Amino acid sequence: MSGRTDAAIRADRRRVQRAALRAGVWVAAASAVVVTLLSVVTIAALSASSRPEHPPEGPGPGGGRPPGRVIELGTAIPIAVAVGLLGIIALGATSWYLARRAAQPLAAALEVQRSFVADASHELRTPLTTLTSRIQLAEHRAARGGDVGGALADLRRDAAVMDAVLTDLLVTAESAGTTGADAHAAASVGAAAREAASVLAPRAAEADVSVAVEVADGLVVAADAVALQRALTALLDNALRFAPRGSTVEVSAVVVGRRVDIRVVDHGPGIRGIDPEHVFDRFARAEGAGDSSGRRGFGLGLALVRDLAHRFGGTVAVEETSASGTTFLLSLPAATATDARKG
């Protein structure tokens, strides 16, 4: 990872240097064009405002030479001032535009950085909450003299999940703006859904909500396994946030042509207080975006699902929402037969 990070840093530096070089060349070229145009305009304006000279007649000094043209100082000064002001405005506007273009790579880099910090903070909340719940369970069992081996195994698995999530976040940040990050990626939908349900098991138990995974074996999508698990974890986390106590959140998947449609259904009150089309915007939150434990939602989970779907050439949408529940549809390309065997 260190070598890849160093390569990314060098690539960022080269990108910034190229942007600065382009800005310098464009400013120089634009300045030359502006100065040339202003010179032409100045000469034309002064020529138009000049008047013919009346040379003295006869054999005296200057007599007999061709008549010239006279430029009145009172006319030339306003013209020079006006052209100078136009030049300042033109150069200022040109420099502003070119500087703005040159700063675009920096703005993109800052956006990637901010997104990574926000995404990492959000993505680590769920496994950290799970870790806390499992630690409390282990302490409770240890205090009663019970076996904590199973709880320790779950803690080790949760730590591995956190490590995988962080690695995938770094990969996503490095490949920001690209789709189809790995043309040969393959992930089992059933395995990812069951792992996501396992990670959220403590939260589901606390909310008194069941999670039913109804996915046939053999359904494989062209996506990274960790990324798919992250997406399903976020969708399930959102469903648990709104599902009423005693209800069941269902995860299902079917093949439709060359795609696999994955649905996450809750039986909550539906999306309220926000247009369903905007629930995937960053920091957009529906009415009542908080669970029974007071855990506040920040409007990042569904935005991450959209980013992950786009990363692998898929889509995510609110298929249906009403007072009887909400259905999210995550559609991803099906893996080829070769990739499915690898997955």
C-alpha positions in Angstrom: 0.0 0.0 0.0 2.9 2.4 0.8 4.3 2.0 -2.7 1.0 2.7 -4.3 0.4 5.7 -2.1 3.8 7.1 -3.0 3.0 6.6 -6.7 -0.3 8.4 -6.2 1.5 11.3 -4.5 3.9 11.6 -7.4 1.1 11.5 -9.9 -0.7 14.3 -8.0 2.4 16.4 -8.1 2.9 15.9 -11.8 -0.8 16.8 -12.4 -0.4 20.0 -10.4 2.8 20.9 -12.2 1.2 20.3 -15.6 -1.7 22.4 -14.6 0.6 25.3 -13.5 2.6 25.0 -16.8 -0.5 25.1 -18.9 -1.8 28.1 -16.9 1.5 29.9 -17.5 1.6 29.2 -21.2 -2.1 30.2 -21.7 -1.6 33.4 -19.7 1.5 34.3 -21.8 -0.3 33.5 -25.1 -3.5 35.4 -24.0 -1.4 38.4 -22.9 0.3 38.5 -26.3 -3.0 38.3 -28.1 -4.6 41.0 -25.9 -1.6 43.4 -26.3 -1.6 42.9 -30.1 -5.3 43.6 -30.3 -5.0 46.6 -28.1 -2.1 48.0 -30.2 -4.2 47.5 -33.3 -7.2 49.2 -31.8 -5.1 52.1 -30.4 -3.5 52.7 -33.8 -6.8 52.5 -35.6 -8.5 54.8 -33.1 -5.7 57.4 -33.3 -5.6 57.3 -37.0 -9.4 57.8 -37.2 -9.2 60.8 -34.9 -6.3 62.5 -36.6 -6.7 65.3 -39.1 -4.6 66.1 -42.2 -1.6 68.4 -41.7 -1.4 71.6 -43.7 2.3 72.0 -44.7 3.7 75.5 -45.5 3.8 76.3 -49.1 6.8 77.7 -51.0 10.5 77.0 -50.9 10.8 77.5 -47.1 11.5 74.8 -44.5 9.0 71.9 -45.1 7.7 73.4 -48.2 6.7 71.0 -50.9 6.8 67.8 -48.8 3.7 65.5 -48.7 1.1 66.5 -46.1 1.1 64.4 -42.9 -1.6 63.8 -40.2 -1.9 65.5 -36.8 -3.1 63.8 -33.7 -4.6 66.2 -31.1 -3.3 65.5 -27.6 -6.7 66.2 -26.1 -8.1 63.3 -28.2 -5.2 60.9 -27.9 -5.1 60.9 -24.1 -8.8 59.7 -23.6 -8.2 57.1 -26.3 -5.1 55.8 -24.6 -6.8 55.7 -21.2 -9.9 53.9 -22.5 -7.7 51.3 -24.4 -5.6 50.8 -21.2 -8.7 50.2 -19.1 -10.0 47.7 -21.7 -6.6 46.0 -21.6 -6.7 45.7 -17.8 -10.2 44.3 -17.8 -9.4 41.8 -20.6 -6.2 40.6 -19.0 -7.9 40.3 -15.6 -10.8 38.3 -17.0 -8.4 36.1 -19.0 -6.2 35.5 -16.0 -9.2 34.7 -13.8 -10.5 32.2 -16.2 -7.2 30.5 -16.7 -6.4 30.4 -13.0 -9.8 28.8 -12.4 -9.0 26.1 -15.0 -5.6 25.6 -13.5 -7.1 25.2 -10.0 -9.5 22.5 -11.1 -7.1 19.6 -10.3 -6.6 21.0 -6.8 -10.3 21.3 -6.3 -10.8 17.8 -7.5 -8.1 16.5 -5.1 -9.7 18.4 -2.2 -13.1 16.9 -3.0 -11.6 13.4 -3.1 -9.9 14.1 0.3 -13.1 15.5 1.9 -15.2 12.6 0.5 -12.7 10.1 1.8 -12.7 11.5 5.3 -16.5 11.7 5.4 -16.9 8.2 3.9 -14.3 6.6 6.2 -16.0 8.2 9.2 -19.4 6.9 8.2 -18.2 3.4 7.1 -16.4 2.8 10.3 -19.4 3.7 12.5 -21.2 0.4 11.9 -18.3 -2.0 12.5 -17.3 0.1 15.6 -20.8 -0.1 16.9 -20.8 -3.8 16.3 -17.4 -4.1 18.1 -18.8 -2.2 21.1 -21.8 -4.5 21.3 -19.7 -7.7 21.0 -17.3 -6.4 23.6 -20.2 -5.7 26.0 -21.5 -9.2 25.3 -18.0 -10.8 26.0 -17.7 -8.8 29.2 -21.2 -10.0 30.3 -20.3 -13.6 29.6 -16.9 -13.3 31.3 -18.5 -11.8 34.4 -20.7 -14.8 34.6 -17.9 -17.3 34.0 -19.2 -18.2 30.6 -17.3 -19.1 27.4 -16.1 -16.0 25.5 -14.4 -17.9 22.7 -17.2 -17.3 20.2 -17.4 -13.5 21.1 -13.6 -13.2 20.6 -13.9 -14.9 17.2 -16.6 -12.5 16.2 -14.4 -9.6 17.4 -11.6 -10.8 15.2 -13.9 -11.1 12.2 -15.2 -7.6 12.8 -11.7 -6.2 13.0 -11.0 -7.9 9.6 -14.1 -6.3 8.2 -12.8 -2.9 9.3 -9.5 -3.5 7.7 -11.1 -4.6 4.4 -13.4 -1.5 4.5 -10.5 0.8 4.9 -8.5 -0.9 2.1 -11.5 -0.6 -0.2 -12.0 3.1 0.7 -8.3 3.8 -0.2 -8.7 2.0 -3.5 -11.9 3.9 -4.2 -10.1 7.2 -3.4 -7.3 6.3 -5.8 -9.6 5.4 -8.6 -12.0 8.3 -8.1 -14.0 9.2 -11.1 -13.6 5.9 -12.9 -16.1 3.1 -13.5 -15.4 -0.6 -13.9 -12.4 -0.4 -11.6 -11.7 -4.1 -12.1 -13.0 -5.7 -15.3 -12.6 -9.2 -13.8 -14.1 -8.6 -10.3 -16.7 -11.1 -9.1 -18.6 -11.3 -5.9 -21.2 -13.6 -4.6 -24.4 -11.7 -3.7 -25.5 -14.3 -1.2 -22.2 -14.3 0.7 -22.0 -10.5 0.7 -25.6 -10.2 1.9 -25.1 -12.7 4.7 -21.9 -11.1 5.8 -23.6 -7.7 5.9 -26.5 -9.1 8.0 -23.9 -10.7 10.4 -22.1 -7.4 10.8 -25.4 -5.7 11.6 -26.8 -8.5 13.8 -26.2 -6.7 17.1 -28.0 -3.6 15.8 -30.9 -5.7 14.5 -31.2 -7.5 17.8 -31.2 -4.1 19.6 -33.9 -2.8 17.3 -35.9 -6.1 17.6 -35.8 -6.5 13.8 -35.1 -9.6 11.8 -33.0 -9.7 8.6 -34.0 -12.4 6.1 -31.6 -13.0 3.3 -33.4 -14.8 0.4 -30.7 -15.0 -2.3 -30.1 -18.1 -4.3 -26.6 -19.6 -4.4 -24.6 -18.9 -7.6 -25.7 -15.3 -8.1 -22.4 -13.5 -8.9 -22.0 -9.8 -9.9 -19.1 -8.0 -11.6 -18.1 -6.1 -8.5 -15.5 -6.3 -5.7 -16.7 -8.5 -2.8 -15.8 -5.9 -0.1 -17.4 -3.1 -2.1 -20.6 -5.2 -2.5 -20.7 -5.9 1.2 -20.3 -2.2 2.0 -23.2 -1.4 -0.3 -25.5 -4.0 1.2 -24.4 -3.0 4.8 -25.3 0.6 4.1 -28.7 -0.4 2.6 -29.4 -2.8 5.5 -28.3 -0.1 8.0 -30.7 2.3 6.4 -33.5 -0.2 6.5 -32.9 -1.0 10.2 -33.0 2.7 11.0 -36.7 2.9 9.8 -38.0 -0.6 10.3 -40.6 -0.9 13.1 -39.9 -3.3 16.0 -40.9 -6.8 15.4 -40.7 -6.5 11.6 -38.4 -8.2 9.1 -36.1 -6.6 6.6 -35.8 -8.7 3.4 -32.9 -9.0 1.0 -33.5 -10.7 -2.3 -31.8 -10.9 -5.7 -32.9 -12.1 -9.2 -31.2 -12.2 -12.6 -32.6 -9.9 -15.2 -30.9 -10.2 -18.5 -27.2 -9.4 -18.0 -27.8 -7.8 -14.7 -28.6 -8.9 -11.1 -31.2 -6.9 -9.3 -30.8 -6.8 -5.5 -33.7 -5.6 -3.4 -33.7 -4.5 0.2 -37.2 -4.1 1.6 -38.3 -2.6 5.0 -41.8 -2.2 6.4 -41.2 1.3 7.8 -43.2 4.5 7.3 -41.7 5.2 3.9 -39.5 8.1 2.8 -40.8 11.4 4.2 -39.6 15.0 4.1 -37.4 14.6 1.1 -37.8 13.7 -2.6 -36.9 10.0 -3.0 -34.7 11.0 -6.0 -32.5 13.0 -3.6 -32.0 10.5 -0.8 -28.7 9.5 -2.6 -27.3 13.0 -2.4 -24.6 13.5 0.2 -25.8 14.8 3.6 -29.4 14.5 2.4 -31.6 13.1 5.3 -35.2 11.9 5.3 -37.5 12.8 8.1 -36.8 10.8 11.3 -33.3 9.8 10.2 -32.3 8.3 13.5 -32.7 4.9 15.2 -34.1 4.0 18.5 -30.7 4.3 20.2 -30.5 7.9 19.2 -27.8 7.1 16.7 -27.8 10.1 14.3 -27.8 9.7 10.6 -25.6 12.0 8.5 -27.0 11.3 5.0 -23.8 9.5 3.7 -24.8 5.8 3.6 -27.0 5.9 0.5 -24.6 8.3 -1.2 -21.9 5.7 -0.7 -24.1 3.0 -2.2 -24.6 5.2 -5.3 -20.9 5.8 -5.6 -20.1 2.1 -5.3 -22.8 1.2 -7.8 -21.5 3.7 -10.4 -18.0 2.4 -9.7 -18.9 -1.0 -11.1 -21.3 0.2 -13.9 -24.5 -0.3 -11.8 -27.4 1.8 -10.5 -29.3 2.2 -7.3 -32.8 3.7 -6.9 -35.8 3.8 -4.7 -38.1 1.4 -6.5 -41.1 1.9 -4.2 -41.9 3.8 -1.1 -45.2 4.2 0.8 -46.6 4.1 4.3 -46.2 0.3 4.2 -42.5 0.3 3.5 -39.6 1.1 1.1 -37.8 -1.0 -1.5 -34.3 -0.1 -2.6 -33.1 -1.6 -5.9 -29.4 -2.1 -6.5 -28.7 -3.3 -10.0 -25.2 -4.5 -11.0 -23.8 -6.3 -14.1 -23.8 -10.0 -13.8 -20.3 -11.6 -13.8 -19.2 -13.6 -16.8 -19.0 -17.4 -16.4 -15.2 -17.2 -16.1 -15.4 -14.5 -13.4 -18.2 -16.3 -11.6 -16.0 -19.4 -11.2 -13.2 -17.1 -9.8 -15.7 -15.5 -7.4 
